[in-house]
Structures are given as structure tokens and as C-alpha cells.
Amino acid sequence: MNLRLDSPDLCLEAGQLLSLDDASGMHILPRAGTLWITEEGEPRDFVVGPGEAFVVTRAGRTLVQAVVPARVALRDGPMPRAANDA
């Protein structure tokens, strides 16, 4: 999946759903709020919040739902390393 956004963060209202198709490798980064994430074919669901990251590992549909109002960044491909990680 190739993703290009003019605005780096998306705002989701509580209960609002974001559907990503064939997003393997996509990084989902909650900036505020809590997200519930489920991947097609994965029996587990995941709950992530600010300071955490979720990497989509499966092809197919990934659903991201805001548990409470949330702000989320989506990044395609590898994440850059922080300067102090070198």
C-alpha cells in the first residue's frame, strides 16, 4: 500500500472506523486517544495508545477504530531511527 498524506495525522471521533486494505508494513502511531486494531486472519485484536506503535503484519483488511476521540499518524515503510538510537 502506498500512502501519501498532506496532513500527517488523522483525527477520529469515538467509534469512527478506518479501513486499510493490503497495508502490510504500515505503522499505526496513536498520538492521542486509544485505538482498537484488528487484522484480517489474525485471531487477536490489539489496543494501542499514545507512545505505542502497531505495525500491520498481514495482507488483507486492517480495521482501526477509535475507542475515544483519537489522533493517529500512518507511516508506510520502515520508521526512521531517532538520533539517540544510533
N, C-alpha and C positions, 0 to 999 in steps of 0.2 A: 504494500500500500504506500503510495506517495502522498504525503500530506503537506500542503502549503497553506499557511495561515497568515493573514495580515496582522491579526491580533493574536499574540502568543497564548492568551488564557481564554477559556470559555467559562461563562457563568451559567450554572444550572440551578433551577429552583428545586426545592424539596420534591422528590418524586419524579423529577424530569429524567428522561432516559436518553442516552447517547448510544447509538448503534454503530459499531465499527466492523466492516467486513474485510476479511483477509488482512488483518493488521499485525501479523506475527512480527515481533521485533519492536513494536510501538511501545514507548514508555508513557505511562499514565502517571502524572505527578500532581497529586492534590495540593493546592496552595492554601485552601481554606475549606472547611466543612469535611464531611465524611462521604466516601464513595463505596458503593457495593458493586462488585465486578464479578461477572460470570463469563466463562469462555465456553463456546460450543465444544462438546465432547469431554469437558473437564467436570468430574463429579463434585468437586469442591467449589464453593464460592469464596470470595475474598472481600474483606472490608479494610480499606486503607484511608489514612488521614494525612494531614499536613506533616511534612518531614519524611514521609514514606514514598516509595515508588513501586509501581507494578509494571512488569514487562509482560506483554502478551506473548505467549509461547505457542499458541495454536492457530492454525488457519481456520477459516470459518468465521462465524459471527461472535463478537465480543460485545456484551452489554455492560454499560456503565450507568449506574443510577445514583443520583444524589439522595442521600439519606436525609440530609438537612441542606439548606442553601449552600452551594459549593462553588469554588473556583478551581479549575483544573487546566493544566498545561499538557499538551500532547506533543511528543517528540518522536520522530521517525529515526531509526538507526541508532548507533552507539552514542552514549552520552559522553560529552567532553569531561575529562578529568579535572578536578579542582586543582588550583595551583599548589596547594599544600599537600596534595596526594602524590606528588612526584617523588 
